[in-house]
Amino acid sequence: MTDFTTETRVETAAPEAMHSFLCERLAVHGRLVRRPDGTSQLDFDVGSALLRNEAGALRVELASRGEVDLFYLRVMLADHIIEQAGEELRFTWSGLGSETAAPPNFRLMTVREVTPLAPHMRRLTLVGKALGWFDSDDLHVRLLIPPRDVEPEWPRLAETGRVIWPQGAAKPAIRKYTIRRIDVAAGEVDIDFVVHADDAGPGSDFATAARRGDILGMTGPGGGGFRPAGWNLLAGDETALPAIARILESLPADARGLAFVEVQDENEELPIRTPAGMEVRWLHRGKAAPGTTDLLLDAVRGVDWPDKDRYAWVGCEFQAFKQIRSYLRKDRGLGRDEHLAVAYWRRGENEDSFSVTKHRH
Ligand SMILES: Cc1cc2nc3c(=O)[nH]c(=O)nc-3n(C[C@H](O)[C@H](O)[C@H](O)COP(=O)(O)OP(=O)(O)OC[C@H]3O[C@@H](n4cnc5c(N)ncnc54)[C@H](O)[C@@H]3O)c2cc1C
């Protein structure tokens, strides 16, 4: 079903050149069919695009199953059109006339409740409208954390379909967090924040100071879900504890495996509902600083692995992530479809300088 459609007419002296450029660039993301009538059809996971040359213009028609998929498709086309023709090019999609609209995967959220869970973990219950889109297998969101003492600006949609991100003093900081719990009917999500006060950043600071009524932005979700195998290994530090807890709670009752969670000490351990066949082992780093131990690596190395029907999921500090991922691939020979390892943070670098998206598989 393709209920959501939009189209644009991009004025260009050479529609054929833009048409060929788009086909070449976009074919790597989907399936391309060039038709005898001169049109091209591109099919992607998020929808389809039809390209048609006209006198002095290229017509682009998009169709998708949902509003957010259509938004992703439009951004993809707009990015490539502008890459080919330059930033000055102006074009408008049907149904998208003003620059005040928010991207459809953006929500303004308000803090409803602050719950200290452990000395270094605070839960913020956030409320927002129409959260159904966020109730998916995708585990994480990007939180847009307002600057202190400055009225924040939020992302808007340009006429071209691209997102205009705020700049300067009003720009929110963007940090990735896990949706620990979502209740669409109540319009609520829980996010569990690690509070790392000695080396704070906007995410940790926001959670520390949060009061009922504070606002922040949320976009997403992303990152994919967890596909359980017969035997499962989960490993992470406290930043991945919300994801590990959510995964454990979602596993089938007959799931088997192990979960290792590194925290400072027993005061940081949290109750998790776990299938009987999944054992949770807490690893205490004691006085050592977060992100400086080999506890997770050693624990993963000590595992007695089955030869097949196995899956490993890892989320932790960058150095541990690198070593564990290398161990899983090289020493254990896990295939691409048998593991997902993600660096959740990097010691001594904030999220702006450390692009974690480059450090996953
Ligand atoms: C997919 C994904 C999901 C995530 N989910 C969660 C989640 O649910 N809860 C959560 O708390 N975190 C989560 N994280 C990790 C979180 O995004 C990072 O810890 C992030 O750096 C926190 O932002 P900040 O503004 O507090 O610190 P930044 O401004 O990014 O960093 C400032 C300083 O703090 C250090 N630092 C960052 N995190 C820590 C830490 N945990 N302990 C000690 N020092 C630190 C940095 O090295 C830097 O020196 C997730 C990360 C990813 C990639």
The ligand as an SDF file (V2000), in Angstrom:
LIG
                    3D

 53 58  0  0  0  0  0  0  0  0999 V2000
   22.7080    3.5470   20.5330 C   0  0  0  0  0  0  0  0  0  0  0  0
   23.0990    4.1820   21.8540 C   0  0  0  0  0  0  0  0  0  0  0  0
   22.2240    4.1180   22.9420 C   0  0  0  0  0  0  0  0  0  0  0  0
   22.5960    4.6810   24.1660 C   0  0  0  0  0  0  0  0  0  0  0  0
   21.7290    4.6020   25.2220 N   0  0  0  0  0  0  0  0  0  0  0  0
   22.0630    5.1630   26.4180 C   0  0  0  0  0  0  0  0  0  0  0  0
   21.1560    5.1410   27.5300 C   0  0  0  0  0  0  0  0  0  0  0  0
   20.0330    4.6450   27.4360 O   0  0  0  0  0  0  0  0  0  0  0  0
   21.5610    5.7060   28.7070 N   0  0  0  0  0  0  0  0  0  0  0  0
   22.7990    6.3090   28.8340 C   0  0  0  0  0  0  0  0  0  0  0  0
   23.1120    6.8200   29.9050 O   0  0  0  0  0  0  0  0  0  0  0  0
   23.6660    6.3730   27.7890 N   0  0  0  0  0  0  0  0  0  0  0  0
   23.3170    5.8240   26.6000 C   0  0  0  0  0  0  0  0  0  0  0  0
   24.1910    5.8840   25.5380 N   0  0  0  0  0  0  0  0  0  0  0  0
   25.4990    6.5180   25.7610 C   0  0  0  0  0  0  0  0  0  0  0  0
   25.4370    8.0390   25.7110 C   0  0  0  0  0  0  0  0  0  0  0  0
   24.9360    8.4490   24.4490 O   0  0  0  0  0  0  0  0  0  0  0  0
   26.8580    8.5960   25.9260 C   0  0  0  0  0  0  0  0  0  0  0  0
   27.3370    8.2310   27.1870 O   0  0  0  0  0  0  0  0  0  0  0  0
   26.9130   10.1020   25.7360 C   0  0  0  0  0  0  0  0  0  0  0  0
   28.2670   10.4710   25.5920 O   0  0  0  0  0  0  0  0  0  0  0  0
   26.3320   10.8580   26.9160 C   0  0  0  0  0  0  0  0  0  0  0  0
   26.3290   12.2300   26.6020 O   0  0  0  0  0  0  0  0  0  0  0  0
   26.7850   13.3530   27.6220 P   0  0  0  0  0  0  0  0  0  0  0  0
   26.2650   14.6210   27.0580 O   0  0  0  0  0  0  0  0  0  0  0  0
   26.4120   12.9720   29.0180 O   0  0  0  0  0  0  0  0  0  0  0  0
   28.3790   13.3150   27.5370 O   0  0  0  0  0  0  0  0  0  0  0  0
   29.2920   13.8480   26.3250 P   0  0  0  0  0  0  0  0  0  0  0  0
   29.1380   15.3200   26.1530 O   0  0  0  0  0  0  0  0  0  0  0  0
   29.0640   12.9990   25.1310 O   0  0  0  0  0  0  0  0  0  0  0  0
   30.7480   13.5520   26.8930 O   0  0  0  0  0  0  0  0  0  0  0  0
   31.3610   14.3860   27.8910 C   0  0  0  0  0  0  0  0  0  0  0  0
   32.4590   13.5780   28.6040 C   0  0  0  0  0  0  0  0  0  0  0  0
   31.8410   12.5390   29.3440 O   0  0  0  0  0  0  0  0  0  0  0  0
   32.4180   11.2760   29.0140 C   0  0  0  0  0  0  0  0  0  0  0  0
   31.3490   10.2580   29.1210 N   0  0  0  0  0  0  0  0  0  0  0  0
   30.3070   10.0280   28.2800 C   0  0  0  0  0  0  0  0  0  0  0  0
   29.5390    9.0240   28.7390 N   0  0  0  0  0  0  0  0  0  0  0  0
   30.1170    8.5920   29.8950 C   0  0  0  0  0  0  0  0  0  0  0  0
   29.8010    7.5900   30.8340 C   0  0  0  0  0  0  0  0  0  0  0  0
   28.7160    6.7880   30.7020 N   0  0  0  0  0  0  0  0  0  0  0  0
   30.6000    7.4330   31.9120 N   0  0  0  0  0  0  0  0  0  0  0  0
   31.6920    8.2190   32.0910 C   0  0  0  0  0  0  0  0  0  0  0  0
   32.0390    9.2020   31.2350 N   0  0  0  0  0  0  0  0  0  0  0  0
   31.2630    9.3870   30.1460 C   0  0  0  0  0  0  0  0  0  0  0  0
   32.9580   11.4440   27.6010 C   0  0  0  0  0  0  0  0  0  0  0  0
   34.0200   10.5490   27.3710 O   0  0  0  0  0  0  0  0  0  0  0  0
   33.4230   12.8810   27.6220 C   0  0  0  0  0  0  0  0  0  0  0  0
   34.7170   12.9780   28.1700 O   0  0  0  0  0  0  0  0  0  0  0  0
   23.8460    5.3280   24.3150 C   0  0  0  0  0  0  0  0  0  0  0  0
   24.7050    5.4250   23.2050 C   0  0  0  0  0  0  0  0  0  0  0  0
   24.3350    4.8400   21.9900 C   0  0  0  0  0  0  0  0  0  0  0  0
   25.2770    4.9210   20.8220 C   0  0  0  0  0  0  0  0  0  0  0  0
  1  2  1  0
  2  3  1  0
  2 52  2  0
  3  4  2  0
  4  5  1  0
  4 50  1  0
  5  6  2  0
  6  7  1  0
  6 13  1  0
  7  8  2  0
  7  9  1  0
  9 10  1  0
 10 11  2  0
 10 12  1  0
 12 13  2  0
 13 14  1  0
 14 15  1  0
 14 50  1  0
 15 16  1  0
 16 17  1  0
 16 18  1  0
 18 19  1  0
 18 20  1  0
 20 21  1  0
 20 22  1  0
 22 23  1  0
 23 24  1  0
 24 25  2  0
 24 26  1  0
 24 27  1  0
 27 28  1  0
 28 29  2  0
 28 30  1  0
 28 31  1  0
 31 32  1  0
 32 33  1  0
 33 34  1  0
 33 48  1  0
 34 35  1  0
 35 36  1  0
 35 46  1  0
 36 37  1  0
 36 45  1  0
 37 38  2  0
 38 39  1  0
 39 40  1  0
 39 45  2  0
 40 41  1  0
 40 42  2  0
 42 43  1  0
 43 44  2  0
 44 45  1  0
 46 47  1  0
 46 48  1  0
 48 49  1  0
 50 51  2  0
 51 52  1  0
 52 53  1  0
M  END
$$$$
